[in-house]
Amino acid sequence: QVQLVESGGGLVQAGGSLRLSCVVSETTYSISAMGWYRQAPGEQRELVAVIRSGGTTDYSDSVKGRSTISRDNAKNTVSLQTDSLKPEDTAVYYCYARNWYGNNYWGQGTQVTVSS
């Protein structure tokens, strides 16, 4: 069972920056894609960013240009740097990983709150 542990959430003022990190319990070479979803109160969980094993990335329109996703295979981690944070970025952020068999694994979530 793959385990993911997020860190880096918290309270930040609008316009500030935040870096979320996620440690995966096994080598990321067994992972085909990693990324971040978020879920705001009363909203559906939405994809924020994904990075694939080849290094290609995709971002939601809501964070494009403000967020950068990266992975460090040596440290089995995936990170999400977001600048120019907005109150609408407030949500619980979930790390996920997909292995080559198509199985998805989720972290427990970390709260990000952006104050105006």
NORZI-V655438 format. One record per residue. N is the residue number from 1. RES is the residue in three letters. BURIAL is 1 if it has 16 or more other ideal C-beta (glycine too) atoms within 10 Angstrom, else 0. D_CENTER is the distance of its C-alpha to the mean C-alpha in whole Angstrom. Layout:
BEGIN
n=N res=RES burial=BURIAL d_center=D_CENTER
n=N res=RES burial=BURIAL d_center=D_CENTER
END
This chain:
BEGIN
n=1 res=GLN burial=0 d_center=20
n=2 res=VAL burial=1 d_center=16
n=3 res=GLN burial=0 d_center=15
n=4 res=LEU burial=1 d_center=11
n=5 res=VAL burial=0 d_center=11
n=6 res=GLU burial=1 d_center=8
n=7 res=SER burial=0 d_center=10
n=8 res=GLY burial=0 d_center=10
n=9 res=GLY burial=1 d_center=11
n=10 res=GLY burial=0 d_center=14
n=11 res=LEU burial=0 d_center=16
n=12 res=VAL burial=1 d_center=17
n=13 res=GLN burial=0 d_center=19
n=14 res=ALA burial=0 d_center=19
n=15 res=GLY burial=0 d_center=19
n=16 res=GLY burial=0 d_center=17
n=17 res=SER burial=0 d_center=14
n=18 res=LEU burial=1 d_center=11
n=19 res=ARG burial=0 d_center=9
n=20 res=LEU burial=1 d_center=7
n=21 res=SER burial=1 d_center=7
n=22 res=CYS burial=1 d_center=7
n=23 res=VAL burial=1 d_center=11
n=24 res=VAL burial=1 d_center=12
n=25 res=SER burial=0 d_center=16
n=26 res=GLU burial=0 d_center=17
n=27 res=THR burial=0 d_center=18
n=28 res=THR burial=1 d_center=15
n=29 res=TYR burial=0 d_center=18
n=30 res=SER burial=0 d_center=18
n=31 res=ILE burial=1 d_center=15
n=32 res=SER burial=1 d_center=15
n=33 res=ALA burial=1 d_center=12
n=34 res=MET burial=1 d_center=8
n=35 res=GLY burial=1 d_center=5
n=36 res=TRP burial=1 d_center=3
n=37 res=TYR burial=1 d_center=6
n=38 res=ARG burial=1 d_center=8
n=39 res=GLN burial=0 d_center=11
n=40 res=ALA burial=0 d_center=14
n=41 res=PRO burial=0 d_center=17
n=42 res=GLY burial=0 d_center=20
n=43 res=GLU burial=0 d_center=17
n=44 res=GLN burial=0 d_center=16
n=45 res=ARG burial=0 d_center=12
n=46 res=GLU burial=0 d_center=11
n=47 res=LEU burial=0 d_center=9
n=48 res=VAL burial=1 d_center=7
n=49 res=ALA burial=1 d_center=6
n=50 res=VAL burial=1 d_center=8
n=51 res=ILE burial=1 d_center=10
n=52 res=ARG burial=0 d_center=13
n=53 res=SER burial=1 d_center=15
n=54 res=GLY burial=0 d_center=17
n=55 res=GLY burial=0 d_center=15
n=56 res=THR burial=0 d_center=15
n=57 res=THR burial=0 d_center=12
n=58 res=ASP burial=0 d_center=12
n=59 res=TYR burial=1 d_center=11
n=60 res=SER burial=0 d_center=12
n=61 res=ASP burial=0 d_center=15
n=62 res=SER burial=0 d_center=14
n=63 res=VAL burial=1 d_center=12
n=64 res=LYS burial=0 d_center=13
n=65 res=GLY burial=0 d_center=15
n=66 res=ARG burial=0 d_center=13
n=67 res=SER burial=1 d_center=10
n=68 res=THR burial=1 d_center=10
n=69 res=ILE burial=1 d_center=7
n=70 res=SER burial=1 d_center=10
n=71 res=ARG burial=1 d_center=11
n=72 res=ASP burial=0 d_center=14
n=73 res=ASN burial=0 d_center=16
n=74 res=ALA burial=0 d_center=18
n=75 res=LYS burial=0 d_center=16
n=76 res=ASN burial=1 d_center=14
n=77 res=THR burial=1 d_center=11
n=78 res=VAL burial=1 d_center=7
n=79 res=SER burial=1 d_center=6
n=80 res=LEU burial=1 d_center=5
n=81 res=GLN burial=1 d_center=9
n=82 res=THR burial=1 d_center=10
n=83 res=ASP burial=0 d_center=14
n=84 res=SER burial=0 d_center=16
n=85 res=LEU burial=1 d_center=15
n=86 res=LYS burial=0 d_center=16
n=87 res=PRO burial=0 d_center=17
n=88 res=GLU burial=0 d_center=16
n=89 res=ASP burial=1 d_center=12
n=90 res=THR burial=1 d_center=13
n=91 res=ALA burial=1 d_center=12
n=92 res=VAL burial=1 d_center=10
n=93 res=TYR burial=1 d_center=6
n=94 res=TYR burial=1 d_center=6
n=95 res=CYS burial=1 d_center=5
n=96 res=TYR burial=1 d_center=7
n=97 res=ALA burial=1 d_center=10
n=98 res=ARG burial=1 d_center=13
n=99 res=ASN burial=0 d_center=16
n=100 res=TRP burial=0 d_center=19
n=101 res=TYR burial=0 d_center=21
n=102 res=GLY burial=0 d_center=18
n=103 res=ASN burial=0 d_center=17
n=104 res=ASN burial=0 d_center=14
n=105 res=TYR burial=1 d_center=13
n=106 res=TRP burial=0 d_center=10
n=107 res=GLY burial=1 d_center=10
n=108 res=GLN burial=0 d_center=12
n=109 res=GLY burial=1 d_center=9
n=110 res=THR burial=1 d_center=10
n=111 res=GLN burial=0 d_center=12
n=112 res=VAL burial=1 d_center=11
n=113 res=THR burial=0 d_center=15
n=114 res=VAL burial=1 d_center=16
n=115 res=SER burial=0 d_center=20
n=116 res=SER burial=0 d_center=22
END
